[in-house]
Amino acid sequence: MAYAHLQAYLKFPEKIKLTAVCDIREEAAKTYAQAASVHSVYTDYEQMLNKENIDAVDICTIHDQHKFQTILAAEAGKHILLEKPMACSMQDCRDMVKATEKANVIYMLAQVLRYLPSSQAVLNLMEEKELGSINAVQGDSILKQSMILPHDHWMFDGDRAGGGVLITLSIHIIDLLRYFIGDVKKVSGFCKSNSPLFINGAEDFSTAVLEFKNGTIGNIFGTLSTGRTPWNIRYMIFGDSGTIYSNPPPIKKSHYQIGDAMVSSKKLDIDEKTSRRGEFIQINQKPNFLEGGDPFINEVIHFADCCQTDEEPISSGKDNLNTMKIIFGIYRSSQTNKSINLSDV
């Protein structure tokens, strides 16, 4: 993720300047610093916070380090851009938001799918009630993690990652659908560990039903162990008068990407004899505040703008508490075999 963020620093130095790099692996820090044309390199995070004249930190570390590093940065008065997920427990997430609010710093979660032009275009259509009342949503998150990571990687370890596919991959689509539809009040889920690569409770299959506060129902599926898949991340939104779906991304695109969004609605029907499948057209992607097509660049520049203007990010830590409630609610549901009211999480 640090390298995914790098292009924002290289292309927009007038908006945000990278001045120091920290990694517990000195060689990795030096390699990144060289790519970023940065001279200050650290292996001690606290030392960097104390010595460097910086306004903000961009935290792209192991999930179980997020709480410590976020609170330390807040106490040092630094604005914070943090890679998802927020933390490995709901209480940790609350403690982080409390610390950042006390310090009065900008606290943003890098929920990258919100910063796709197609996502902003879909949000515009939703706000314009193009689909009427939303009845149901569906989201898939599919990947074979063993093909892209070493088999002893920390992301296979439930203690380090906070879980498996749900907290590392499905969180993307869950957050995006919550961004479109609103908050969820009840969840029912099931998680399964199938591959021996996943240890300490990390699940590689997960499915869940979401009940949104506005009455919309949702179905979520995720896996990190499939051998073949026609798409990696996909969603569908079903309304009274229309449907939106995301195309699979281009073949060579990152698995974190989604393709263009397509829509069919009554406003687009040529006549009443339109087929049951409907006529789908690509949604016009309005630029809004975005800098271009790269969502990683867009989120970093949005963070920089919020630091300058003191405005709340669209994926603030406070907002993302409700995304994390869904994640931990599904885990609790799977453990207890009961539906979970998120007001109790």
C-alpha positions as CSV (number, residue, x, y, z in Angstrom):
1,M,0.0,0.0,0.0
2,A,2.9,2.4,0.6
3,Y,3.9,2.0,-3.0
4,A,0.3,2.4,-4.1
5,H,0.3,5.8,-2.3
6,L,3.7,6.8,-3.7
7,Q,2.4,8.2,-7.0
8,A,0.4,10.8,-5.2
9,Y,3.6,12.1,-3.6
10,L,5.6,12.0,-6.8
11,K,2.9,13.7,-9.0
12,F,1.5,16.3,-6.6
13,P,4.5,17.7,-4.6
14,E,2.9,21.1,-4.5
15,K,0.0,19.6,-2.5
16,I,1.7,17.1,-0.3
17,K,5.4,16.4,0.3
18,L,6.9,13.2,1.6
19,T,9.8,14.1,3.9
20,A,10.6,11.0,5.9
21,V,10.2,7.2,5.6
22,C,10.0,4.7,8.4
23,D,10.1,0.9,8.4
24,I,11.5,-1.6,10.9
25,R,13.4,-3.1,8.0
26,E,16.0,-0.6,7.2
27,E,16.7,-1.9,3.7
28,A,13.0,-1.6,2.8
29,A,12.9,1.9,4.2
30,K,16.0,2.9,2.2
31,T,14.6,1.4,-1.0
32,Y,11.3,3.3,-0.7
33,A,13.1,6.5,0.3
34,Q,15.2,6.3,-2.9
35,A,12.1,5.8,-5.0
36,A,10.5,8.8,-3.3
37,S,13.6,11.0,-3.4
38,V,13.5,11.3,0.4
39,H,16.6,11.6,2.5
40,S,15.3,11.0,6.0
41,V,15.1,7.3,6.9
42,Y,14.0,5.8,10.2
43,T,13.6,2.3,11.7
44,D,12.0,3.8,14.9
45,Y,8.5,5.3,14.5
46,E,8.6,7.2,17.8
47,Q,11.9,8.7,16.9
48,M,10.6,9.9,13.6
49,L,7.6,11.6,15.2
50,N,9.9,13.3,17.7
51,K,12.7,14.4,15.4
52,E,11.0,15.2,12.0
53,N,9.2,18.4,11.3
54,I,6.1,16.7,9.8
55,D,2.4,17.6,9.8
56,A,1.0,14.1,9.1
57,V,1.7,10.4,8.9
58,D,0.6,7.9,6.3
59,I,0.4,4.5,8.1
60,C,0.6,1.4,5.9
61,T,1.6,-1.2,8.5
62,I,0.5,-4.5,9.9
63,H,-3.1,-4.4,11.2
64,D,-2.1,-5.1,14.8
65,Q,0.2,-2.1,14.9
66,H,-2.5,0.4,13.8
67,K,-3.8,1.3,17.3
68,F,-0.4,2.0,18.8
69,Q,0.8,4.0,15.8
70,T,-2.4,6.0,15.4
71,I,-2.6,7.0,19.0
72,L,1.1,7.9,19.2
73,A,0.7,10.1,16.1
74,A,-2.4,11.8,17.5
75,E,-0.6,12.5,20.8
76,A,2.2,14.1,18.8
77,G,-0.4,16.3,17.0
78,K,0.0,14.7,13.6
79,H,-2.8,14.3,11.1
80,I,-3.3,10.6,10.2
81,L,-4.0,8.7,7.0
82,L,-4.4,5.1,8.0
83,E,-4.8,2.0,5.7
84,K,-7.8,-0.2,6.4
85,P,-8.8,-1.9,8.6
86,M,-8.8,0.5,11.4
87,A,-7.8,-2.1,14.1
88,C,-8.2,-5.7,15.3
89,S,-11.0,-5.0,17.8
90,M,-13.9,-2.7,18.2
91,Q,-12.6,-1.3,21.4
92,D,-9.3,-0.4,19.8
93,C,-11.2,1.4,17.0
94,R,-13.1,3.5,19.5
95,D,-9.9,4.3,21.5
96,M,-8.3,5.5,18.3
97,V,-11.2,7.8,17.4
98,K,-11.3,9.1,20.9
99,A,-7.5,9.9,20.8
100,T,-7.7,11.7,17.5
101,E,-10.7,13.7,18.5
102,K,-9.0,14.7,21.7
103,A,-5.9,15.8,19.7
104,N,-8.1,17.6,17.2
105,V,-6.3,16.1,14.2
106,I,-7.6,14.9,10.8
107,Y,-8.1,11.1,11.0
108,M,-8.9,9.4,7.7
109,L,-9.2,5.7,6.7
110,A,-7.9,4.8,3.3
111,Q,-11.1,3.2,2.0
112,V,-9.9,3.3,-1.5
113,L,-13.0,2.2,-3.4
114,R,-14.8,5.4,-2.3
115,Y,-12.3,7.4,-4.3
116,L,-12.9,5.7,-7.7
117,P,-14.6,8.0,-10.2
118,S,-17.2,5.3,-10.8
119,S,-18.0,5.2,-7.1
120,Q,-18.5,9.0,-7.0
121,A,-20.7,8.7,-10.1
122,V,-22.8,6.0,-8.5
123,L,-23.2,8.1,-5.4
124,N,-24.5,11.0,-7.5
125,L,-27.1,8.8,-9.1
126,M,-28.1,7.5,-5.7
127,E,-28.5,11.0,-4.3
128,E,-30.6,11.9,-7.4
129,K,-32.9,8.9,-6.6
130,E,-32.3,7.5,-10.1
131,L,-33.1,4.0,-8.9
132,G,-36.0,4.9,-6.6
133,S,-36.1,3.1,-3.3
134,I,-33.2,0.6,-2.8
135,N,-34.4,-2.9,-2.0
136,A,-31.2,-5.0,-2.1
137,V,-27.4,-4.9,-2.7
138,Q,-24.9,-7.6,-3.4
139,G,-21.1,-7.7,-3.2
140,D,-18.4,-10.2,-3.9
141,S,-14.7,-10.1,-2.9
142,I,-12.7,-12.9,-4.5
143,L,-9.0,-13.6,-4.6
144,K,-6.4,-16.3,-4.2
145,Q,-4.1,-14.8,-1.6
146,S,-1.5,-17.6,-1.8
147,M,-0.8,-16.6,-5.4
148,I,0.3,-13.0,-4.5
149,L,1.8,-13.4,-1.0
150,P,4.5,-15.6,0.6
151,H,2.8,-18.5,2.5
152,D,4.2,-17.3,5.8
153,H,3.0,-13.7,5.3
154,W,1.3,-12.1,8.3
155,M,-1.9,-11.6,6.4
156,F,-2.6,-15.4,6.8
157,D,-2.3,-15.0,10.6
158,G,-5.6,-14.1,12.3
159,D,-3.7,-12.7,15.3
160,R,-1.7,-10.2,13.2
161,A,-4.4,-9.3,10.6
162,G,-7.4,-9.4,13.0
163,G,-9.1,-12.1,10.9
164,G,-9.1,-13.3,7.3
165,V,-10.9,-12.4,4.1
166,L,-13.6,-10.4,5.9
167,I,-11.3,-7.9,7.5
168,T,-8.7,-7.8,4.8
169,L,-10.7,-7.9,1.5
170,S,-14.5,-7.9,2.0
171,I,-14.2,-4.8,4.1
172,H,-13.7,-2.9,0.8
173,I,-17.0,-3.8,-0.7
174,I,-18.8,-3.6,2.7
175,D,-17.6,-0.1,3.2
176,L,-18.5,0.9,-0.3
177,L,-22.0,-0.4,0.0
178,R,-22.4,1.3,3.3
179,Y,-21.2,4.6,1.7
180,F,-23.9,4.2,-1.0
181,I,-26.8,2.9,1.1
182,G,-26.3,4.0,4.7
183,D,-25.6,2.3,8.0
184,V,-26.4,-1.3,8.9
185,K,-28.5,-2.3,11.9
186,K,-28.3,-6.1,12.0
187,V,-25.9,-8.8,10.5
188,S,-25.9,-12.6,10.2
189,G,-22.7,-14.3,9.0
190,F,-20.7,-17.4,8.7
191,C,-16.9,-17.7,8.4
192,K,-15.0,-20.8,7.4
193,S,-11.3,-21.7,7.5
194,N,-10.6,-24.1,4.7
195,S,-6.9,-23.7,3.7
196,P,-4.2,-24.8,6.2
197,L,-2.3,-21.6,5.2
198,F,-4.7,-19.6,7.3
199,I,-3.8,-19.8,11.0
200,N,-5.0,-18.5,14.4
201,G,-8.6,-18.2,13.3
202,A,-8.1,-16.4,10.0
203,E,-11.0,-17.3,7.7
204,D,-10.6,-17.8,3.9
205,F,-14.4,-18.0,3.2
206,S,-17.1,-15.7,4.6
207,T,-20.7,-14.9,3.8
208,A,-23.1,-12.5,5.5
209,V,-26.6,-11.0,5.3
210,L,-26.8,-7.3,6.1
211,E,-30.0,-5.5,7.2
212,F,-29.6,-1.7,6.6
213,K,-31.4,0.8,8.7
214,N,-33.4,2.0,5.7
215,G,-34.8,-1.5,5.1
216,T,-32.4,-2.5,2.3
217,I,-31.0,-6.1,2.5
218,G,-27.5,-7.0,1.5
219,N,-25.7,-10.2,0.7
220,I,-21.9,-10.4,1.0
221,F,-19.5,-13.2,-0.2
222,G,-15.7,-13.3,0.1
223,T,-12.9,-15.8,-0.3
224,L,-9.1,-15.7,-0.4
225,S,-8.8,-19.3,-1.6
226,T,-10.5,-19.6,-5.0
227,G,-8.5,-21.0,-7.9
228,R,-10.4,-19.2,-10.7
229,T,-12.7,-16.2,-10.7
230,P,-14.3,-14.0,-13.4
231,W,-13.9,-11.0,-11.1
232,N,-12.3,-9.9,-7.9
233,I,-14.5,-7.2,-6.5
234,R,-18.1,-6.7,-7.8
235,Y,-21.3,-5.2,-6.6
236,M,-25.0,-4.8,-7.7
237,I,-27.6,-2.4,-6.4
238,F,-31.3,-3.2,-7.0
239,G,-33.9,-0.4,-6.8
240,D,-37.6,0.0,-7.5
241,S,-36.9,1.6,-10.8
242,G,-33.4,0.6,-11.8
243,T,-30.3,-1.5,-11.2
244,I,-26.6,-0.6,-11.1
245,Y,-23.8,-3.1,-11.4
246,S,-20.0,-2.9,-11.6
247,N,-18.1,-4.4,-14.6
248,P,-15.1,-6.6,-13.9
249,P,-11.9,-4.4,-14.1
250,P,-9.6,-4.6,-17.1
251,I,-7.5,-7.8,-17.0
252,K,-4.2,-6.1,-16.0
253,K,-5.7,-3.8,-13.3
254,S,-5.0,-4.2,-9.6
255,H,-7.4,-6.6,-7.7
256,Y,-8.4,-3.6,-5.6
257,Q,-10.0,-1.9,-8.6
258,I,-13.6,-2.2,-9.9
259,G,-14.5,-1.7,-13.5
260,D,-16.9,1.0,-14.8
261,A,-20.4,1.1,-13.3
262,M,-23.4,0.4,-15.5
263,V,-27.0,1.5,-14.9
264,S,-30.5,0.6,-16.2
265,S,-33.5,2.6,-15.0
266,K,-37.0,3.7,-16.1
267,K,-35.6,7.0,-17.2
268,L,-33.4,5.2,-19.7
269,D,-36.1,2.9,-21.1
270,I,-36.8,3.5,-24.8
271,D,-40.4,2.3,-24.3
272,E,-42.5,0.0,-22.1
273,K,-41.4,-3.0,-24.1
274,T,-37.8,-2.9,-22.9
275,S,-36.6,-6.4,-22.2
276,R,-36.7,-7.8,-18.6
277,R,-32.9,-7.5,-18.5
278,G,-33.1,-3.8,-19.3
279,E,-30.8,-1.6,-21.3
280,F,-27.6,-0.9,-19.4
281,I,-25.4,2.0,-20.2
282,Q,-22.1,3.2,-18.6
283,I,-22.6,5.8,-15.9
284,N,-21.2,9.2,-16.7
285,Q,-18.2,9.6,-14.4
286,K,-18.3,13.1,-12.9
287,P,-14.9,14.2,-11.6
288,N,-16.2,15.9,-8.4
289,F,-13.1,16.5,-6.2
290,L,-11.1,13.7,-7.7
291,E,-7.7,14.3,-9.4
292,G,-8.2,11.5,-12.0
293,G,-8.7,7.8,-12.4
294,D,-6.3,6.4,-9.8
295,P,-8.2,6.0,-6.5
296,F,-5.0,5.8,-4.5
297,I,-3.9,9.2,-5.7
298,N,-7.3,10.6,-5.1
299,E,-7.5,9.5,-1.5
300,V,-4.1,10.8,-0.6
301,I,-4.8,14.2,-2.2
302,H,-8.2,14.3,-0.5
303,F,-6.4,13.7,2.8
304,A,-4.0,16.6,2.0
305,D,-6.9,18.9,1.1
306,C,-8.7,18.1,4.4
307,C,-5.5,18.8,6.4
308,Q,-5.3,22.2,4.7
309,T,-9.0,23.1,5.1
310,D,-9.7,21.3,8.4
311,E,-12.7,19.6,6.7
312,E,-13.8,16.1,7.7
313,P,-12.7,13.4,5.1
314,I,-15.4,11.4,3.4
315,S,-13.9,8.3,5.0
316,S,-13.1,9.7,8.4
317,G,-12.2,7.5,11.4
318,K,-15.4,8.4,13.1
319,D,-17.5,7.5,10.0
320,N,-15.6,4.2,9.6
321,L,-16.5,3.0,13.1
322,N,-19.8,1.9,11.5
323,T,-17.9,-0.1,8.9
324,M,-15.9,-1.8,11.6
325,K,-19.1,-2.6,13.5
326,I,-20.2,-4.6,10.5
327,I,-17.0,-6.6,10.4
328,F,-16.9,-7.4,14.1
329,G,-20.6,-8.1,14.1
330,I,-20.3,-10.7,11.4
331,Y,-17.4,-12.3,13.3
332,R,-19.6,-12.4,16.4
333,S,-22.5,-13.8,14.5
334,S,-20.3,-16.6,13.0
335,Q,-19.0,-17.5,16.5
336,T,-22.5,-17.5,18.2
337,N,-24.6,-18.7,15.3
338,K,-26.9,-15.8,16.0
339,S,-28.0,-12.6,14.2
340,I,-26.2,-9.6,15.8
341,N,-27.7,-6.1,16.4
342,L,-24.9,-3.7,15.7
343,S,-26.1,-1.5,18.5
344,D,-24.7,-4.2,20.8
345,V,-21.2,-4.3,19.1
